[in-house]
Amino acid sequence: MTRAVVRASSRALVVADLPFGSYEASPESALATSLRFFKEAGAMAVKLEGAHLETVKLLVSSGIPVMGHLGLTPQSLHQLGGYRVQGRQDGDLILAAALELEKAGAFSLVLELVPAELAQRVTQALSIPVIGIGAGVNCDAQVLVWTDLMGITAKPPKLAKAYRNLRSEMLAAAKEFSEDVRGGVFPGPENTFN
C-alpha cells in the first residue's frame, strides 16, 4: 500500500505506519522493517506508536525520519481498554514522553484522543510539529482517517467529521448494480462484445 501511495504522490511526505509487531521486539526489528519501507516502497519517513526511545534513536541515527504517536495508540487499543480519551489523569506522563521523543530525534508527533488542554500544553512545549486527531484546535496541524472524512465509516468516532457521505452513495450504487444484474439489465448490449 505504501508503494502505491508513493507512486501516486508528487509532493506529499509519505509516512509509513510501522505495523504492530514489527518494532516492539527490538530497535533492530524496527530498523529492518523501516529499511524495507524505504527500499521496497519508497517511504520517506516512518511512524511508530508509544515512547520507544531507543528505537527512535537508532532509526534517526540510521537516516530514517521518525514521527511519534502518543495518546490513544490504536495498535495498543486492547491494552488501553478500548477507544478512551487518554491523558485525563496522566497528562504529565504524556507530556514527558513527548519531550523525550523530540529529544530522541522524532521530527513530529501525532497526538490522538487527548484532552484539548493537554494537547495545547504539548504543542507549546515542543519545537517539532504536533498533529492532532481528536486533540483540539491548538495543535500545529490536524489529521482524520480518510474513511471518516469521506463518510464511509458506519459509526465514526466522536473526534471525526464526515465532509461527504460516500457510504450512502456506495451503498446506492451497489444496490442499483445488484438490481440491474438480477433484472437482466446489466450487462447490456453496450457492455457486451460480439
LOVO-304352 format. One record per atom (N, C-alpha, C): residue number from 0; atom name; x negated, y negated, z. Coordinates in steps of 0.02 Angstrom, whole numbers, plus 50000, padded with zeros to 5 digits. Each point is the difference from the previous one (the first is absolute). Example, Ala and Ser with C-alpha at 12.3 -4.5 7.8 and 13.67 -1.06 7.14 Angstrom:
BEGIN
 pos site     u     v     w
   0    N 49340 50284 50390
   0   CA 50045 49941 50000
   0    C 49955 49940 50000
   1    N 50018 49947 49964
   1   CA 49958 49941 50003
   1    C 50039 49945 50037
END
This chain:
BEGIN
 pos site     u     v     w
   0    N 49959 50060 50000
   0   CA 50041 49940 50000
   0    C 49957 49937 50000
   1    N 49945 50002 50038
   1   CA 49956 49941 50002
   1    C 49972 49987 49931
   2    N 49980 50053 49965
   2   CA 49973 49992 49932
   2    C 50051 49966 49955
   3    N 50063 50019 50004
   3   CA 50053 49970 49959
   3    C 50009 49926 50017
   4    N 49997 49983 50063
   4   CA 50007 49930 50020
   4    C 49941 49960 49974
   5    N 49940 50027 50006
   5   CA 49940 49965 49975
   5    C 50006 49989 49924
   6    N 50022 50051 49963
   6   CA 50007 49993 49927
   6    C 50050 49946 49981
   7    N 50053 49993 50040
   7   CA 50053 49952 49985
   7    C 49985 49930 50026
   8    N 49945 49992 50036
   8   CA 49984 49935 50031
   8    C 49947 49963 49961
   9    N 50008 49934 49998
   9   CA 49948 49961 49969
   9    C 49967 49952 50049
  10    N 50037 49978 50052
  10   CA 49973 49952 50047
  10    C 50008 50021 50073
  11    N 50040 50050 50013
  11   CA 50016 50019 50070
  11    C 49942 50036 50034
  12    N 49993 49988 50064
  12   CA 49954 50037 50042
  12    C 50035 50065 50018
  13    N 49976 50056 49977
  13   CA 50032 50064 50013
  13    C 49967 50032 50061
  14    N 50041 50006 50052
  14   CA 49978 50029 50064
  14    C 50032 50069 50007
  15    N 49959 50051 50005
  15   CA 50026 50068 50008
  15    C 50009 50016 50074
  16    N 50059 50023 50018
  16   CA 50016 50018 50068
  16    C 49972 50070 50013
  17    N 49951 50006 50044
  17   CA 49971 50065 50013
  17    C 50054 50046 50029
  18    N 50010 50059 49969
  18   CA 50053 50045 50023
  18    C 49987 50029 50069
  19    N 50054 50017 50034
  19   CA 49996 50032 50065
  19    C 49956 50062 49995
  20    N 49956 50008 50047
  20   CA 49956 50058 50002
  20    C 49935 49992 49961
  21    N 49994 49944 49964
  21   CA 49940 49992 49958
  21    C 49946 49959 50035
  22    N 50014 49973 50058
  22   CA 49950 49958 50033
  22    C 49997 50008 50076
  23    N 50048 50034 50029
  23   CA 50002 50006 50073
  23    C 49946 50045 50029
  24    N 49979 50050 49962
  24   CA 49952 50050 50026
  24    C 49932 49969 50013
  25    N 49978 49956 49955
  25   CA 49933 49971 50008
  25    C 49991 49941 49952
  26    N 49954 49955 50016
  26   CA 49985 49947 49953
  26    C 49975 50028 49933
  27    N 49966 50056 50002
  27   CA 49974 50031 49938
  27    C 50056 50024 49955
  28    N 50053 50027 50030
  28   CA 50057 50022 49959
  28    C 50034 49939 49968
  29    N 50003 49945 50037
  29   CA 50028 49939 49972
  29    C 49958 49974 49942
  30    N 49934 50005 50007
  30   CA 49956 49978 49947
  30    C 50009 50043 49938
  31    N 50005 50066 50008
  31   CA 50010 50044 49943
  31    C 50065 49985 49964
  32    N 50053 49990 50038
  32   CA 50065 49983 49969
  32    C 49997 49933 49965
  33    N 49970 49951 50032
  33   CA 49995 49933 49971
  33    C 49960 50000 49936
  34    N 49946 50038 50000
  34   CA 49958 50004 49939
  34    C 50040 50030 49942
  35    N 50041 50049 50014
  35   CA 50043 50028 49948
  35    C 50048 49947 49973
  36    N 50031 49961 50045
  36   CA 50045 49947 49978
  36    C 49964 49950 49955
  37    N 49938 49985 50016
  37   CA 49962 49951 49960
  37    C 49978 50031 49934
  38    N 49970 50059 50002
  38   CA 49973 50031 49940
  38    C 50054 50026 49952
  39    N 50050 50035 50027
  39   CA 50049 50033 49957
  39    C 50060 49958 49984
  40    N 50018 49953 50044
  40   CA 50061 49962 49989
  40    C 49988 49926 49987
  41    N 49940 49976 50014
  41   CA 49985 49929 49988
  41    C 50025 49954 50054
  42    N 50014 50026 50060
  42   CA 50023 49957 50055
  42    C 49947 49946 50014
  43    N 50023 49944 50027
  43   CA 49955 49945 50015
  43    C 49990 49990 50075
  44    N 50041 50035 50039
  44   CA 49996 49998 50073
  44    C 50042 50058 50027
  45    N 49991 50015 50064
  45   CA 50042 50051 50032
  45    C 50031 49970 50062
  46    N 50056 50030 50021
  46   CA 50034 49979 50062
  46    C 50006 50061 50044
  47    N 49987 49989 50064
  47   CA 50010 50055 50048
  47    C 50035 49974 50061
  48    N 50037 50044 50032
  48   CA 50041 49981 50057
  48    C 49962 50013 50065
  49    N 50008 49954 50047
  49   CA 49971 50008 50066
  49    C 49931 49968 50005
  50    N 49974 50001 50060
  50   CA 49935 49968 50014
  50    C 49944 50051 49997
  51    N 49987 50026 49941
  51   CA 49945 50048 49989
  51    C 49937 49959 49984
  52    N 49971 49973 50052
  52   CA 49946 49950 49991
  52    C 49938 50029 49968
  53    N 49979 50059 50021
  53   CA 49940 50031 49970
  53    C 50011 50015 49927
  54    N 50061 50020 49983
  54   CA 50017 50014 49931
  54    C 49997 49937 49959
  55    N 50029 49946 50025
  55   CA 49998 49936 49964
  55    C 49928 49978 49989
  56    N 49959 50005 50052
  56   CA 49930 49980 49994
  56    C 49964 50040 49946
  57    N 50010 50067 49999
  57   CA 49967 50042 49950
  57    C 50024 49982 49930
  58    N 50064 49992 49991
  58   CA 50026 49985 49933
  58    C 49974 49932 49976
  59    N 50003 49950 50042
  59   CA 49977 49933 49981
  59    C 49925 50001 49985
  60    N 49961 50035 50041
  60   CA 49927 50003 49988
  60    C 49985 50040 49936
  61    N 50048 50039 49977
  61   CA 49991 50038 49937
  61    C 50028 49962 49940
  62    N 50022 49938 50011
  62   CA 50023 49959 49945
  62    C 50074 50007 49985
  63    N 50038 50028 50045
  63   CA 50072 50009 49989
  63    C 50040 49951 50043
  64    N 50035 49953 49969
  64   CA 50041 49953 50038
  64    C 50057 50037 50035
  65    N 50013 49981 50063
  65   CA 50050 50034 50041
  65    C 50053 49951 50025
  66    N 50063 50019 49990
  66   CA 50056 49964 50028
  66    C 50024 50040 50060
  67    N 50009 49967 50057
  67   CA 50025 50034 50060
  67    C 50076 49998 50002
  68    N 50029 50038 50046
  68   CA 50073 50003 50008
  68    C 50015 50017 50072
  69    N 50033 49954 50035
  69   CA 50018 50009 50070
  69    C 50075 49987 50010
  70    N 50024 50015 50060
  70   CA 50070 49995 50016
  70    C 50032 50067 49987
  71    N 50056 50000 49963
  71   CA 50029 50063 49979
  71    C 49955 50028 49945
  72    N 49974 50058 50011
  72   CA 49958 50033 49950
  72    C 50039 50062 49977
  73    N 50029 49997 49940
  73   CA 50045 50052 49977
  73    C 49972 50071 50003
  74    N 49934 50008 49991
  74   CA 49971 50066 50003
  74    C 50000 50029 50071
  75    N 50010 49957 50050
  75   CA 50004 50022 50070
  75    C 50071 49993 50027
  76    N 50048 50000 49956
  76   CA 50069 49987 50019
  76    C 50026 50045 50055
  77    N 49985 50064 49996
  77   CA 50025 50047 50050
  77    C 49966 49989 50068
  78    N 49937 49983 49998
  78   CA 49963 49985 50061
  78    C 50026 49937 50034
  79    N 50024 49953 49959
  79   CA 50025 49936 50027
  79    C 50074 50004 50022
  80    N 50032 50056 49986
  80   CA 50070 50008 50020
  80    C 50049 49973 49949
  81    N 49980 49994 49937
  81   CA 50044 49976 49948
  81    C 49988 49927 49982
  82    N 50047 49974 49962
  82   CA 49995 49930 49977
  82    C 50020 49954 50058
  83    N 49951 49980 50039
  83   CA 50011 49955 50057
  83    C 49951 49942 49996
  84    N 50024 49944 50023
  84   CA 49956 49941 50003
  84    C 49942 50016 50046
  85    N 49940 49983 49977
  85   CA 49939 50012 50038
  85    C 49975 49935 50030
  86    N 49966 50005 50057
  86   CA 49968 49942 50029
  86    C 50042 49957 50046
  87    N 50058 50024 50018
  87   CA 50041 49961 50047
  87    C 49967 49999 50069
  88    N 49974 50057 50022
  88   CA 49967 50004 50065
  88    C 49924 49999 49995
  89    N 49974 50024 49944
  89   CA 49927 50006 49993
  89    C 49972 49956 49944
  90    N 50028 49940 49994
  90   CA 49978 49954 49948
  90    C 49926 49982 50005
  91    N 49974 49995 50061
  91   CA 49929 49984 50007
  91    C 49956 50055 49972
  92    N 50023 50063 50003
  92   CA 49962 50055 49971
  92    C 49998 49994 49923
  93    N 50056 49981 49971
  93   CA 50002 49991 49927
  93    C 49956 49942 49980
  94    N 50002 49945 50037
  94   CA 49957 49943 49986
  94    C 49926 50020 50005
  95    N 49982 50036 50053
  95   CA 49931 50023 50008
  95    C 49978 50045 49943
  96    N 50045 50046 49980
  96   CA 49984 50045 49944
  96    C 49991 49961 49935
  97    N 50041 49949 49990
  97   CA 49994 49958 49940
  97    C 49932 49965 49998
  98    N 49980 49972 50057
  98   CA 49936 49967 50004
  98    C 49942 50048 49987
  99    N 50006 50060 50027
  99   CA 49948 50051 49989
  99    C 49997 50023 49927
 100    N 50058 50006 49968
 100   CA 50000 50019 49929
 100    C 49967 49946 49958
 101    N 50014 49936 50016
 101   CA 49967 49946 49964
 101    C 49924 50004 50011
 102    N 49980 50010 50062
 102   CA 49929 50004 50016
 102    C 49966 50059 49965
 103    N 50038 50055 49991
 103   CA 49972 50060 49967
 103    C 49993 49989 49925
 104    N 50033 49948 49973
 104   CA 49992 49984 49929
 104    C 50062 50002 49958
 105    N 50058 50013 50029
 105   CA 50062 50000 49961
 105    C 50009 49932 49967
 106    N 50022 49999 49937
 106   CA 50009 49936 49964
 106    C 50070 49972 50008
 107    N 50047 50040 50024
 107   CA 50067 49977 50013
 107    C 50035 50050 50046
 108    N 50060 49981 50023
 108   CA 50036 50042 50047
 108    C 50075 49998 49986
 109    N 50031 50058 49996
 109   CA 50073 50005 49997
 109    C 50025 50008 50072
 110    N 50049 49959 50018
 110   CA 50034 50006 50065
 110    C 50072 50019 49986
 111    N 50020 50058 50024
 111   CA 50067 50025 49985
 111    C 50042 50008 50062
 112    N 50060 49974 49996
 112   CA 50052 50008 50051
 112    C 49975 49983 50070
 113    N 49977 49938 50006
 113   CA 49978 49973 50065
 113    C 50039 49936 50012
 114    N 50007 49978 50063
 114   CA 50034 49937 50014
 114    C 49966 49942 49964
 115    N 50041 49954 49977
 115   CA 49974 49942 49963
 115    C 49949 49961 50040
 116    N 50010 49995 50065
 116   CA 49953 49962 50043
 116    C 49932 50033 50001
 117    N 49999 50066 50003
 117   CA 49937 50037 49999
 117    C 49965 49992 49932
 118    N 50039 50006 49947
 118   CA 49971 49991 49933
 118    C 49969 49931 49992
 119    N 50032 49950 50027
 119   CA 49973 49932 49997
 119    C 49934 49996 50038
 120    N 49998 50030 50060
 120   CA 49938 50000 50040
 120    C 49943 50034 49962
 121    N 50015 50057 49970
 121   CA 49949 50038 49963
 121    C 49977 49958 49940
 122    N 50046 49972 49963
 122   CA 49984 49961 49941
 122    C 49955 49940 50018
 123    N 50016 49967 50055
 123   CA 49960 49943 50021
 123    C 49931 50021 50025
 124    N 49994 50060 50028
 124   CA 49937 50022 50029
 124    C 49951 50026 49947
 125    N 50025 50023 49944
 125   CA 49957 50030 49949
 125    C 49981 49950 49946
 126    N 49943 50011 49970
 126   CA 49980 49959 49942
 126    C 50016 50035 49935
 127    N 50019 50065 50003
 127   CA 50019 50037 49940
 127    C 50076 49994 49991
 128    N 50025 50008 49938
 128   CA 50072 49996 49989
 128    C 50039 50054 50037
 129    N 50057 49980 50028
 129   CA 50046 50047 50033
 129    C 50063 50003 49957
 130    N 50018 50061 49980
 130   CA 50057 50012 49957
 130    C 50055 50031 50042
 131    N 50057 49967 50003
 131   CA 50054 50024 50042
 131    C 50051 50041 49962
 132    N 50027 50049 50035
 132   CA 50059 50038 49977
 132    C 50041 50012 50063
 133    N 50052 49961 50008
 133   CA 50039 50002 50061
 133    C 49962 49969 50058
 134    N 49961 49948 49985
 134   CA 49959 49968 50052
 134    C 50011 49924 50002
 135    N 50054 49977 49973
 135   CA 50016 49928 50004
 135    C 49968 49960 49944
 136    N 50014 49936 50002
 136   CA 49982 49954 49946
 136    C 49929 49972 50006
 137    N 49968 50007 50057
 137   CA 49936 49966 50011
 137    C 49938 50039 49980
 138    N 50007 50054 49964
 138   CA 49942 50035 49972
 138    C 49976 49962 49938
 139    N 49941 50018 49976
 139   CA 49972 49967 49941
 139    C 50036 50020 49936
 140    N 50029 50059 49999
 140   CA 50035 50025 49941
 140    C 50053 50050 50022
 141    N 50043 50020 49954
 141   CA 50053 50048 50015
 141    C 49999 50055 49948
 142    N 50023 50059 50021
 142   CA 50005 50057 49955
 142    C 50064 50038 50017
 143    N 50030 50031 49950
 143   CA 50057 50044 50009
 143    C 49989 50064 49959
 144    N 50028 50054 50024
 144   CA 49999 50062 49960
 144    C 50044 49988 49939
 145    N 49976 50017 49941
 145   CA 50034 49980 49939
 145    C 50070 50030 49995
 146    N 50011 50060 50027
 146   CA 50066 50030 49996
 146    C 50050 49963 50045
 147    N 49975 49969 50054
 147   CA 50042 49958 50042
 147    C 50015 49934 49963
 148    N 49949 49970 49972
 148   CA 50005 49937 49964
 148    C 50051 50004 49943
 149    N 50001 50057 49965
 149   CA 50043 50008 49942
 149    C 50068 50029 50017
 150    N 50013 50014 50064
 150   CA 50065 50026 50020
 150    C 50010 50073 49983
 151    N 49947 50038 49996
 151   CA 50005 50071 49984
 151    C 50009 50041 50064
 152    N 49970 49979 50055
 152   CA 50004 50036 50063
 152    C 50072 50001 50025
 153    N 50025 50060 50015
 153   CA 50070 50007 50022
 153    C 50013 49963 50065
 154    N 49957 50008 50049
 154   CA 50007 49966 50065
 154    C 49935 49964 50016
 155    N 49991 49941 49973
 155   CA 49937 49965 50011
 155    C 49992 49978 50072
 156    N 49938 49994 50023
 156   CA 49989 49977 50068
 156    C 50018 49926 50007
 157    N 50010 49978 50061
 157   CA 50019 49930 50014
 157    C 49949 49952 49972
 158    N 49936 50018 49999
 158   CA 49948 49955 49976
 158    C 50004 49986 49926
 159    N 50038 50040 49963
 159   CA 50002 49994 49927
 159    C 50057 49955 49976
 160    N 49992 49976 49939
 160   CA 50052 49962 49967
 160    C 50002 50024 49927
 161    N 50060 50021 49979
 161   CA 50008 50021 49930
 161    C 50014 49939 49957
 162    N 49958 49987 49951
 162   CA 50009 49944 49955
 162    C 50041 50018 49939
 163    N 50008 50064 49988
 163   CA 50043 50027 49947
 163    C 50032 50063 50027
 164    N 50051 50025 49964
 164   CA 50032 50063 50020
 164    C 49992 50050 49943
 165    N 49938 50022 49990
 165   CA 49987 50049 49948
 165    C 50029 50068 50017
 166    N 50010 50014 50063
 166   CA 50029 50064 50020
 166    C 50069 50009 49967
 167    N 50043 49950 50004
 167   CA 50066 50006 49970
 167    C 49996 50005 49924
 168    N 49954 49963 49970
 168   CA 49990 50004 49927
 168    C 49976 50069 49979
 169    N 49952 50028 50038
 169   CA 49974 50066 49983
 169    C 50053 50054 50010
 170    N 50038 49995 50053
 170   CA 50054 50049 50012
 170    C 50053 49995 49946
 171    N 50018 49939 49980
 171   CA 50049 49991 49946
 171    C 49975 50029 49935
 172    N 49937 49989 49984
 172   CA 49972 50027 49938
 172    C 49999 50077 50001
 173    N 49982 50029 50057
 173   CA 50000 50073 50006
 173    C 50070 50029 49992
 174    N 50049 49966 50029
 174   CA 50070 50022 49995
 174    C 50024 49997 49927
 175    N 49985 49944 49966
 175   CA 50019 49993 49930
 175    C 49968 50053 49957
 176    N 49936 50012 50011
 176   CA 49964 50052 49962
 176    C 50034 50067 50010
 177    N 50013 50017 50064
 177   CA 50030 50064 50016
 177    C 50068 50008 49966
 178    N 50041 49947 50003
 178   CA 50065 50002 49968
 178    C 49995 50007 49924
 179    N 49952 49965 49970
 179   CA 49990 50006 49927
 179    C 49979 50070 49980
 180    N 49956 50031 50040
 180   CA 49978 50068 49984
 180    C 50058 50049 50007
 181    N 50037 49996 50056
 181   CA 50057 50045 50010
 181    C 50054 49990 49948
 182    N 50009 49938 49977
 182   CA 50051 49985 49950
 182    C 49978 50011 49928
 183    N 49938 50021 49990
 183   CA 49975 50012 49932
 183    C 49986 49937 49961
 184    N 49995 49943 50035
 184   CA 49986 49936 49967
 184    C 49925 49990 49990
 185    N 49960 50027 50044
 185   CA 49927 49995 49995
 185    C 49971 50070 49998
 186    N 49956 50014 49956
 186   CA 49973 49955 49949
 186    C 50048 49994 49940
 187    N 50004 49939 49974
 187   CA 50041 49986 49942
 187    C 49960 50007 49936
 188    N 50031 49987 49944
 188   CA 49964 50005 49936
 188    C 49938 49955 49997
 189    N 50004 49942 50032
 189   CA 49943 49953 50000
 189    C 49942 50024 50043
 190    N 50011 50051 50042
 190   CA 49948 50029 50042
 190    C 49979 50069 49978
 191    N 50024 50021 49940
 191   CA 49989 50068 49977
 191    C 49960 49999 49935
 192    N 49957 50050 49992
 192   CA 49959 50006 49939
 192    C 50025 50058 49958
 193    N 50003 49989 49933
 193   CA 50023 50052 49954
 193    C 49943 50019 49954
END
